[in-house]
Amino acid sequence: MPETPERTALYRYFDDNDDLLYIGISIDPDGRLQAHRDNHEPWAPAVARRTIEWLDSRPLALEAEEEAIKTERPRCNEKHNYDEAPFSPSNWPKVTAWPKVPAIAELMRAEITARRWAHGQRIPSLRTLGAATGASSRIVSQASALLQKEGLLDFQPSHGLFVTRPRWSGPKLPHDWFRQLGFPG
């Protein structure tokens, strides 16, 4: 006998100012709130009210949760709560030059230095970049590792690769630069 879909709640927690704190799903929303409190989630004591929307199945709830987090941007969710870097696969060339790793790294670096991929944005998946360039995910992974070593990308487990904050690329200032300019110190 096929398993019946389980009704699942999509819940939203708000604080006293009606700011959205957190979005999640559960078959037991009362128990889930208590679990958040028992796990000492730092935002849990601030929950003043919640809304609950029941969906017919867990897959529907998972999809609704992801969409809600992406569009409503709750303050305390980490999963799905980030900007996606823009990407148009048709604008990327197929990489035929050998070795492919530095060529793909250069394409990725160009997106970052041209600021099409901005600080804090999650870059497209390695699979997506590989499909666009005609390279394997392993090759793209090696290219991304180069950019991580350069400090342009940061890997966040379970979330993906993100563009890092730009570093100062000008000359290093001496420790007493302000005195050299005549400022008292």
N, CA, C and O of each residue as an XYZ file, in Angstrom:
740
protein
N       0.848     -1.178      0.000
C       0.000      0.000      0.000
C       0.892      1.240      0.000
O       1.815      1.325      0.810
N       0.634      2.223     -0.908
C       1.468      3.431     -0.956
C       1.285      4.273      0.298
O       0.204      4.336      0.883
N       2.381      4.919      0.691
C       2.362      5.783      1.863
C       1.602      7.063      1.539
O       1.796      7.653      0.476
N       0.733      7.493      2.458
C      -0.027      8.717      2.222
C       0.831      9.929      2.571
O       1.623      9.872      3.511
N       0.684     11.017      1.832
C       1.455     12.221      2.154
C       1.053     12.760      3.526
O      -0.115     12.720      3.911
N       2.024     13.249      4.230
C       1.770     13.734      5.581
C       1.596     15.241      5.568
O       2.446     15.970      5.058
N       0.472     15.710      6.142
C       0.268     17.159      6.257
C       1.414     17.753      7.042
O       1.836     17.203      8.059
N       1.917     18.884      6.565
C       3.067     19.524      7.194
C       2.790     21.016      7.310
O       2.247     21.639      6.397
N       3.175     21.573      8.451
C       2.945     22.996      8.707
C       4.143     23.811      8.263
O       5.289     23.434      8.511
N       3.880     24.912      7.618
C       4.881     25.951      7.340
C       4.620     27.029      8.386
O       3.550     27.637      8.418
N       5.619     27.255      9.244
C       5.412     28.218     10.329
C       6.370     29.392     10.199
O       7.465     29.277      9.646
N       5.919     30.522     10.727
C       6.721     31.747     10.776
C       6.690     32.271     12.198
O       5.627     32.350     12.814
N       7.856     32.629     12.722
C       7.956     33.208     14.057
C       8.282     34.685     13.932
O       9.117     35.085     13.121
N       7.607     35.494     14.753
C       7.791     36.945     14.757
C       8.147     37.406     16.160
O       7.790     36.755     17.142
N       8.856     38.537     16.258
C       9.182     39.098     17.574
C       8.137     40.144     17.960
O       7.128     40.298     17.271
N       8.378     40.865     19.063
C       7.444     41.880     19.565
C       7.204     43.013     18.577
O       6.135     43.624     18.575
N       8.200     43.294     17.734
C       8.071     44.367     16.735
C       7.476     43.869     15.433
O       7.422     44.606     14.448
N       7.033     42.625     15.422
C       6.466     41.974     14.245
C       7.504     41.761     13.134
O       7.154     41.644     11.960
N       8.793     41.713     13.527
C       9.849     41.384     12.572
C       9.905     39.872     12.430
O       9.807     39.142     13.417
N      10.061     39.409     11.206
C      10.118     37.977     10.930
C      11.451     37.414     11.404
O      12.509     37.838     10.939
N      11.401     36.465     12.322
C      12.607     35.865     12.873
C      13.020     34.603     12.126
O      14.188     34.438     11.775
N      12.053     33.710     11.883
C      12.415     32.380     11.411
C      11.239     31.759     10.670
O      10.080     31.987     11.016
N      11.558     30.964      9.639
C      10.561     30.199      8.896
C      11.006     28.744      8.906
O      12.186     28.450      8.712
N      10.062     27.831      9.131
C      10.392     26.414      9.113
C       9.172     25.571      8.826
O       8.074     26.089      8.624
N       9.379     24.251      8.811
C       8.275     23.315      8.605
C       8.326     22.234      9.674
O       9.386     21.922     10.215
N       7.158     21.668      9.966
C       7.078     20.595     10.953
C       5.694     19.962     10.891
O       4.715     20.609     10.518
N       5.628     18.679     11.265
C       4.304     18.059     11.403
C       3.725     18.354     12.776
O       2.542     18.122     13.025
N       4.571     18.871     13.668
C       4.162     19.216     15.032
C       4.706     20.608     15.370
O       5.738     20.715     16.032
N       4.033     21.670     14.929
C       4.568     23.015     15.157
C       4.724     23.386     16.627
O       5.640     24.131     16.974
N       3.846     22.881     17.505
C       3.995     23.180     18.937
C       5.266     22.531     19.475
O       6.031     23.164     20.203
N       5.487     21.288     19.123
C       6.686     20.585     19.556
C       7.948     21.198     18.973
O       8.994     21.219     19.621
N       7.845     21.695     17.756
C       9.019     22.290     17.105
C       9.431     23.581     17.803
O      10.623     23.822     17.991
N       8.477     24.407     18.185
C       8.818     25.624     18.919
C       9.508     25.273     20.234
O      10.493     25.903     20.617
N       8.978     24.260     20.919
C       9.614     23.847     22.176
C      11.026     23.318     21.910
O      11.937     23.565     22.701
N      11.213     22.601     20.816
C      12.548     22.090     20.469
C      13.514     23.238     20.198
O      14.674     23.180     20.607
N      13.045     24.285     19.509
C      13.903     25.461     19.289
C      14.323     26.057     20.630
O      15.478     26.441     20.815
N      13.383     26.130     21.554
C      13.704     26.691     22.878
C      14.637     25.762     23.659
O      15.573     26.221     24.313
N      14.377     24.458     23.587
C      15.226     23.491     24.289
C      16.643     23.462     23.724
O      17.601     23.199     24.451
N      16.773     23.730     22.438
C      18.094     23.758     21.788
C      18.805     25.091     22.000
O      19.908     25.304     21.495
N      18.169     25.977     22.745
C      18.741     27.283     23.082
C      19.089     28.100     21.835
O      20.131     28.751     21.771
N      18.187     28.049     20.844
C      18.367     28.912     19.678
C      18.375     30.345     20.196
O      17.488     30.716     20.964
N      19.350     31.162     19.800
C      19.465     32.507     20.377
C      18.255     33.401     20.120
O      17.995     34.329     20.886
N      17.516     33.126     19.048
C      16.361     33.955     18.712
C      15.073     33.450     19.371
O      14.094     34.194     19.428
N      15.045     32.210     19.868
C      13.810     31.598     20.373
C      13.137     32.394     21.496
O      11.910     32.499     21.500
N      13.890     32.959     22.448
C      13.201     33.729     23.497
C      12.475     34.977     22.974
O      11.585     35.506     23.639
N      12.852     35.432     21.802
C      12.232     36.643     21.252
C      10.925     36.362     20.525
O      10.244     37.303     20.118
N      10.551     35.091     20.347
C       9.324     34.757     19.613
C       8.114     35.244     20.407
O       7.882     34.827     21.541
N       7.350     36.140     19.778
C       6.158     36.692     20.412
C       4.879     36.113     19.797
O       3.853     35.988     20.466
N       4.964     35.765     18.521
C       3.790     35.180     17.862
C       4.257     34.343     16.682
O       5.409     34.425     16.256
N       3.343     33.539     16.167
C       3.657     32.720     15.002
C       2.435     32.604     14.116
O       1.303     32.816     14.552
N       2.686     32.264     12.871
C       1.612     31.910     11.953
C       1.879     30.490     11.482
O       3.028     30.054     11.411
N       0.816     29.779     11.164
C       0.930     28.404     10.686
C       0.067     28.253      9.442
O      -1.091     28.669      9.408
N       0.666     27.646      8.423
C      -0.049     27.337      7.186
C       0.148     25.850      6.925
O       1.282     25.390      6.796
N      -0.927     25.105      6.845
C      -0.835     23.654      6.637
C      -0.814     23.335      5.154
O      -1.601     23.866      4.371
N       0.117     22.445      4.783
C       0.230     21.996      3.400
C      -0.010     20.493      3.359
O       0.186     19.798      4.356
N      -0.434     19.997      2.207
C      -0.868     18.604      2.102
C       0.236     17.566      2.201
O      -0.043     16.403      2.493
N       1.498     17.962      1.963
C       2.579     16.979      2.021
C       3.893     17.657      2.392
O       4.043     18.872      2.264
N       4.835     16.846      2.854
C       6.156     17.370      3.195
C       6.860     17.963      1.971
O       7.444     19.041      2.080
N       6.827     17.298      0.809
C       7.478     17.916     -0.357
C       6.910     19.294     -0.694
O       7.661     20.204     -1.045
N       5.607     19.450     -0.592
C       5.004     20.768     -0.836
C       5.478     21.775      0.207
O       5.751     22.931     -0.113
N       5.572     21.326      1.455
C       6.022     22.216      2.538
C       7.482     22.614      2.340
O       7.839     23.773      2.551
N       8.331     21.665      1.937
C       9.745     21.985      1.687
C       9.881     23.040      0.597
O      10.673     23.974      0.718
N       9.113     22.885     -0.449
C       9.146     23.850     -1.558
C       8.646     25.223     -1.098
O       9.244     26.247     -1.429
N       7.565     25.240     -0.346
C       7.013     26.505      0.157
C       7.977     27.164      1.137
O       8.119     28.387      1.141
N       8.642     26.357      1.971
C       9.609     26.899      2.930
C      10.764     27.586      2.202
O      11.136     28.710      2.540
N      11.326     26.908      1.207
C      12.446     27.491      0.461
C      12.043     28.808     -0.191
O      12.770     29.797     -0.109
N      10.892     28.815     -0.833
C      10.420     30.037     -1.499
C      10.173     31.158     -0.489
O      10.533     32.309     -0.738
N       9.565     30.831      0.639
C       9.283     31.845      1.663
C      10.568     32.433      2.228
O      10.662     33.646      2.417
N      11.555     31.590      2.500
C      12.817     32.086      3.042
C      13.511     32.993      2.042
O      14.027     34.050      2.406
N      13.524     32.579      0.774
C      14.194     33.380     -0.260
C      13.522     34.731     -0.465
O      14.204     35.728     -0.704
N      12.204     34.779     -0.376
C      11.506     36.032     -0.655
C      11.301     36.900      0.580
O      11.346     38.127      0.483
N      11.076     36.284      1.743
C      10.753     37.051      2.947
C      11.974     37.371      3.806
O      11.909     38.265      4.650
N      13.075     36.667      3.611
C      14.363     36.918      4.273
C      14.264     37.027      5.790
O      14.572     38.080      6.349
N      13.838     35.954      6.469
C      13.787     36.008      7.929
C      15.170     36.245      8.520
O      16.173     35.781      7.977
N      15.217     36.947      9.601
C      16.479     37.373     10.200
C      17.369     36.214     10.629
O      18.592     36.336     10.559
N      16.800     35.096     11.071
C      17.612     34.050     11.695
C      17.751     32.763     10.891
O      18.440     31.851     11.347
N      17.139     32.644      9.729
C      17.351     31.467      8.891
C      18.681     31.603      8.169
O      19.040     32.690      7.716
N      19.402     30.512      8.063
C      20.629     30.506      7.274
C      20.391     29.810      5.940
O      20.800     30.315      4.895
N      19.738     28.667      5.968
C      19.486     27.922      4.749
C      18.555     28.719      3.834
O      17.538     29.249      4.281
N      18.906     28.795      2.574
C      18.158     29.485      1.509
C      18.144     31.005      1.663
O      17.550     31.690      0.831
N      18.777     31.551      2.698
C      18.674     32.981      2.973
C      19.936     33.700      2.510
O      20.760     34.128      3.318
N      20.068     33.823      1.192
C      21.230     34.490      0.608
C      20.874     34.924     -0.801
O      19.908     34.442     -1.393
N      21.659     35.828     -1.319
C      21.466     36.272     -2.695
C      22.177     35.311     -3.633
O      23.277     34.839     -3.346
N      21.546     35.037     -4.738
C      22.154     34.211     -5.781
C      22.884     35.133     -6.750
O      22.341     36.154     -7.173
N      24.102     34.774     -7.095
C      24.842     35.538     -8.097
C      24.161     35.339     -9.450
O      23.764     34.223     -9.787
N      24.026     36.412    -10.222
C      23.395     36.258    -11.536
C      24.270     35.395    -12.450
O      25.498     35.452    -12.393
N      23.622     34.613    -13.276
C      24.385     33.738    -14.157
C      23.575     33.433    -15.396
O      22.416     33.025    -15.320
N      24.206     33.638    -16.542
C      23.597     33.296    -17.818
C      24.531     32.336    -18.539
O      25.529     32.768    -19.116
N      24.227     31.043    -18.515
C      25.118     30.054    -19.119
C      25.441     30.345    -20.578
O      26.532     30.022    -21.048
N      24.508     30.948    -21.294
C      24.754     31.218    -22.717
C      25.853     32.263    -22.927
O      26.432     32.345    -24.010
N      26.141     33.063    -21.890
C      27.208     34.072    -22.004
C      28.592     33.510    -21.711
O      29.595     34.190    -21.927
N      28.654     32.288    -21.225
C      29.948     31.679    -20.897
C      30.395     30.793    -22.038
O      29.601     30.013    -22.564
N      31.658     30.899    -22.429
C      32.149     30.064    -23.534
C      32.436     28.634    -23.070
O      32.701     28.387    -21.893
N      32.379     27.713    -24.011
C      32.850     26.355    -23.722
C      34.367     26.442    -23.612
O      35.015     27.081    -24.440
N      34.921     25.814    -22.615
C      36.364     25.865    -22.393
C      36.998     24.655    -23.071
O      36.756     23.506    -22.702
N      37.824     24.957    -24.081
C      38.505     23.884    -24.805
C      40.012     23.941    -24.570
O      40.722     22.968    -24.822
N      40.491     25.076    -24.090
C      41.925     25.233    -23.839
C      42.369     24.284    -22.741
O      41.616     23.976    -21.818
N      43.601     23.830    -22.859
C      44.169     22.956    -21.831
C      45.303     23.671    -21.158
O      46.105     24.261    -21.881
N      45.458     23.686    -19.883
C      44.597     23.041    -18.891
C      43.332     23.856    -18.626
O      43.342     25.086    -18.681
N      42.263     23.155    -18.343
C      40.964     23.794    -18.165
C      40.827     24.511    -16.829
O      40.133     25.525    -16.750
N      41.466     24.016    -15.785
C      41.285     24.579    -14.441
C      41.598     26.076    -14.416
O      40.753     26.845    -13.958
N      42.779     26.539    -14.889
C      43.034     27.983    -14.837
C      42.109     28.789    -15.748
O      41.786     29.939    -15.449
N      41.683     28.188    -16.857
C      40.778     28.906    -17.769
C      39.422     29.143    -17.100
O      38.855     30.230    -17.211
N      38.905     28.128    -16.408
C      37.616     28.282    -15.728
C      37.765     29.208    -14.525
O      36.877     30.015    -14.250
N      38.872     29.096    -13.815
C      39.118     30.004    -12.686
C      39.126     31.447    -13.176
O      38.615     32.332    -12.491
N      39.694     31.694    -14.341
C      39.739     33.059    -14.883
C      38.336     33.554    -15.231
O      38.031     34.726    -15.015
N      37.482     32.686    -15.762
C      36.092     33.088    -16.043
C      35.376     33.473    -14.748
O      34.659     34.473    -14.703
N      35.573     32.685    -13.711
C      34.944     32.969    -12.422
C      35.513     34.243    -11.815
O      34.768     35.070    -11.289
N      36.825     34.403    -11.887
C      37.493     35.598    -11.357
C      36.975     36.853    -12.062
O      36.780     37.892    -11.431
N      36.755     36.749    -13.369
C      36.253     37.898    -14.138
C      34.867     38.322    -13.658
O      34.569     39.515    -13.599
N      34.017     37.349    -13.313
C      32.685     37.685    -12.796
C      32.797     38.456    -11.477
O      32.027     39.381    -11.214
N      33.769     38.056    -10.659
C      33.933     38.696     -9.350
C      34.570     40.073     -9.482
O      34.098     41.037     -8.879
N      35.642     40.173    -10.268
C      36.339     41.456    -10.377
C      35.501     42.490    -11.130
O      35.640     43.691    -10.899
N      34.636     42.026    -12.027
C      33.733     42.955    -12.725
C      32.512     43.279    -11.863
O      31.661     44.080    -12.251
N      32.439     42.655    -10.706
C      31.360     42.853     -9.724
C      29.992     42.399    -10.214
O      28.965     42.860     -9.716
N      29.979     41.495    -11.193
C      28.707     40.867    -11.565
C      28.309     39.884    -10.470
O      27.125     39.699    -10.188
N      29.314     39.254     -9.855
C      29.095     38.436     -8.668
C      29.591     39.259     -7.490
O      30.791     39.493     -7.348
N      28.672     39.694     -6.655
C      29.002     40.627     -5.579
C      29.255     39.907     -4.260
O      28.897     38.744     -4.076
N      29.881     40.639     -3.361
C      30.164     40.127     -2.011
C      28.906     39.546     -1.385
O      27.842     40.163     -1.420
N      29.035     38.364     -0.817
C      27.930     37.728     -0.111
C      27.021     36.886     -0.979
O      26.196     36.135     -0.458
N      27.151     36.991     -2.297
C      26.281     36.208     -3.163
C      26.797     34.782     -3.292
O      28.004     34.540     -3.311
N      25.861     33.844     -3.379
C      26.231     32.455     -3.634
C      26.391     32.278     -5.132
O      25.518     32.660     -5.911
N      27.517     31.694     -5.529
C      27.748     31.501     -6.960
C      26.972     30.275     -7.434
O      26.540     29.461     -6.618
N      26.795     30.139     -8.744
C      26.091     28.957     -9.256
C      26.798     27.671     -8.846
O      27.989     27.677     -8.537
N      26.062     26.587     -8.846
C      26.628     25.301     -8.448
C      27.745     24.882     -9.398
O      27.803     25.313    -10.549
N      28.617     24.041     -8.889
C      29.714     23.536     -9.717
C      29.168     22.780    -10.917
O      29.734     22.852    -12.008
N      28.084     22.064    -10.726
C      27.452     21.337    -11.833
C      26.962     22.309    -12.905
O      27.142     22.065    -14.098
N      26.345     23.405    -12.480
C      25.844     24.401    -13.428
C      26.991     25.043    -14.197
O      26.920     25.194    -15.416
N      28.056     25.422    -13.477
C      29.217     26.026    -14.135
C      29.887     25.034    -15.074
O      30.338     25.405    -16.158
N      29.954     23.766    -14.655
C      30.537     22.736    -15.507
C      29.743     22.549    -16.784
O      30.325     22.422    -17.861
N      28.429     22.531    -16.681
C      27.583     22.381    -17.873
C      27.777     23.559    -18.816
O      27.802     23.383    -20.034
N      27.913     24.754    -18.262
C      28.082     25.947    -19.105
C      29.417     25.951    -19.838
O      29.509     26.432    -20.967
N      30.447     25.417    -19.196
C      31.793     25.462    -19.786
C      32.187     24.171    -20.492
O      33.222     24.117    -21.155
N      31.374     23.139    -20.356
C      31.714     21.857    -20.956
C      32.770     21.101    -20.166
O      33.476     20.256    -20.716
N      32.880     21.403    -18.880
C      33.871     20.751    -18.019
C      33.164     19.937    -16.951
O      31.976     20.128    -16.689
N      33.899     19.038    -16.346
C      33.336     18.229    -15.268
C      33.245     19.055    -13.983
O      33.910     20.081    -13.842
N      32.420     18.595    -13.064
C      32.318     19.255    -11.763
C      33.654     19.212    -11.027
O      33.980     20.131    -10.275
N      34.421     18.156    -11.239
C      35.735     18.034    -10.600
C      36.677     19.140    -11.070
O      37.407     19.717    -10.265
N      36.663     19.435    -12.353
C      37.513     20.508    -12.902
C      37.070     21.856    -12.338
O      37.905     22.666    -11.936
N      35.763     22.096    -12.308
C      35.250     23.360    -11.773
C      35.555     23.462    -10.281
O      35.851     24.547     -9.781
N      35.485     22.345     -9.575
C      35.826     22.338     -8.151
C      37.284     22.747     -7.941
O      37.589     23.503     -7.018
N      38.169     22.258     -8.780
C      39.582     22.631     -8.683
C      39.772     24.121     -8.990
O      40.595     24.786     -8.361
N      39.015     24.637     -9.948
C      39.090     26.074    -10.262
C      38.590     26.900     -9.080
O      39.174     27.930     -8.743
N      37.506     26.442     -8.452
C      36.981     27.181     -7.301
C      37.961     27.120     -6.137
O      38.054     28.071     -5.361
N      38.695     26.016     -6.004
C      39.698     25.910     -4.938
C      40.792     26.955     -5.129
O      41.301     27.505     -4.153
N      41.157     27.232     -6.385
C      42.147     28.290     -6.648
C      41.626     29.640     -6.150
O      42.361     30.408     -5.530
N      40.359     29.914     -6.426
C      39.781     31.195     -6.014
C      39.584     31.264     -4.499
O      39.618     32.349     -3.919
N      39.381     30.129     -3.868
C      39.320     30.111     -2.406
C      40.687     30.445     -1.820
O      40.785     31.183     -0.840
N      41.742     29.899     -2.425
C      43.101     30.201     -1.956
C      43.436     31.671     -2.155
O      44.179     32.255     -1.365
N      42.889     32.273     -3.212
C      43.109     33.699     -3.463
C      42.253     34.575     -2.554
O      42.455     35.788     -2.495
N      41.303     33.976     -1.850
C      40.435     34.738     -0.962
C      39.246     35.362     -1.660
O      38.599     36.248     -1.101
N      38.942     34.916     -2.877
C      37.799     35.474     -3.604
C      36.499     34.728     -3.323
O      35.413     35.296     -3.432
N      36.617     33.443     -2.957
C      35.450     32.625     -2.658
C      35.611     31.995     -1.283
O      36.722     31.760     -0.808
N      34.468     31.730     -0.660
C      34.450     31.091      0.642
C      33.435     29.959      0.583
O      32.293     30.164      0.171
N      33.851     28.761      0.996
C      32.946     27.623      1.044
C      32.250     27.575      2.393
O      32.899     27.609      3.439
N      30.918     27.495      2.362
C      30.135     27.355      3.585
C      29.419     26.014      3.520
O      28.510     25.835      2.710
N      29.822     25.065      4.373
C      29.250     23.717      4.323
C      27.727     23.741      4.319
O      27.098     24.503      5.054
N      27.161     22.907      3.494
C      25.705     22.751      3.326
C      25.045     23.951      2.655
O      23.830     23.952      2.458
N      25.829     24.981      2.299
C      25.238     26.160      1.668
C      25.833     26.447      0.295
O      25.104     26.876     -0.600
N      27.121     26.229      0.096
C      27.731     26.466     -1.204
C      28.925     27.398     -1.136
O      29.506     27.618     -0.073
N      29.276     27.937     -2.285
C      30.399     28.860     -2.416
C      29.876     30.284     -2.519
O      28.939     30.564     -3.267
N      30.496     31.179     -1.753
C      30.063     32.568     -1.698
C      31.229     33.492     -2.024
O      32.383     33.188     -1.722
N      30.911     34.621     -2.642
C      31.912     35.634     -2.931
C      32.274     36.319     -1.620
O      31.400     36.723     -0.853
N      33.574     36.443     -1.373
C      34.034     37.057     -0.132
C      34.063     38.572     -0.251
O      33.928     39.132     -1.339
N      34.240     39.214      0.880
C      34.354     40.666      0.922
C      35.648     41.068      0.220
O      36.690     40.455      0.453
N      35.596     42.086     -0.636
C      36.828     42.507     -1.320
C      37.890     42.952     -0.320
O      37.595     43.608      0.679
N      39.098     42.589     -0.608
C      40.217     42.994      0.242
C      40.834     44.266     -0.310
O      40.701     44.583     -1.492
N      41.512     44.986      0.573
C      42.249     46.161      0.146
C      43.361     45.697     -0.770
O      44.184     44.871     -0.374
N      43.401     46.218     -1.996
C      44.419     45.763     -2.938
C      45.471     46.835     -3.194
O      46.369     46.650     -4.015
N      45.355     47.951     -2.491
C      46.345     49.021     -2.658
C      47.598     48.726     -1.856
O      47.739     47.649     -1.278
N      48.497     49.681     -1.826
C      49.743     49.453     -1.093
C      49.481     49.361      0.406
O      48.549     49.974      0.928
N      50.312     48.592      1.079
C      50.190     48.467      2.533
C      50.715     49.752      3.165
O      51.822     50.201      2.871
N      49.905     50.325      4.029
C      50.279     51.571      4.680
C      51.188     51.295      5.867
O      50.998     50.302      6.569
N      52.171     52.154      6.105
C      53.021     51.963      7.283
C      52.193     52.172      8.546
O      51.172     52.860      8.526
N      52.643     51.573      9.638
C      51.872     51.636     10.876
C      51.703     53.064     11.401
O      50.777     53.331     12.167
N      52.579     53.977     11.002
C      52.480     55.366     11.479
C      52.107     56.329     10.346
O      52.550     57.477     10.342
N      51.306     55.873      9.396
C      50.945     56.690      8.244
C      50.293     58.005      8.648
O      50.505     59.031      8.001
N      49.499     57.978      9.717
C      48.802     59.191     10.153
C      49.787     60.250     10.649
O      49.558     61.443     10.454
N      50.873     59.829     11.283
C      51.895     60.793     11.736
C      52.630     61.383     10.541
O      52.949     62.572     10.522
N      52.894     60.547      9.549
C      53.602     61.018      8.371
C      52.790     62.076      7.623
O      53.346     62.918      6.918
N      51.464     62.018      7.790
C      50.617     63.023      7.149
C      50.374     64.240      8.058
O      49.633     65.152      7.692
N      50.993     64.247      9.224
C      50.909     65.413     10.097
C      49.816     65.342     11.148
O      49.601     66.316     11.870
N      49.112     64.205     11.255
C      48.099     64.072     12.283
C      48.760     63.758     13.624
O      49.737     63.010     13.664
N      48.249     64.310     14.714
C      48.829     63.959     16.017
C      48.484     62.509     16.336
O      47.456     62.000     15.891
N      49.317     61.865     17.084
C      49.040     60.472     17.309
C      49.242     59.988     18.659
O      49.026     58.807     18.930
